Amino acid sequence: MSRADIASYLGLTVETVVRSLKRLVSMGLLVAYTPHEFGISDIATIQRRLGASRDRSGSRAYQ
């Protein structure tokens, strides 16, 4: 998916998607292979962080 496609799908601007991807790379959660290819570098940390963000009903915010 292109950044524009991701932005459209999520209802965000392309700039927001670019900033978010850069932040995830700087946090070490994603790795940028090329300007157009990313991979998940630390799935365990992502799962822990998502598990910690629960809504008030007790279900996971992201699944």
Buried (B, 14 or more C-beta within 10 A) or exposed (E): EEBEEBBBEEEBEBEBBEEBBEEBBEEEBBEBEEEEEBEEBBEEEBEEEEEEEEEEEEEEEEE
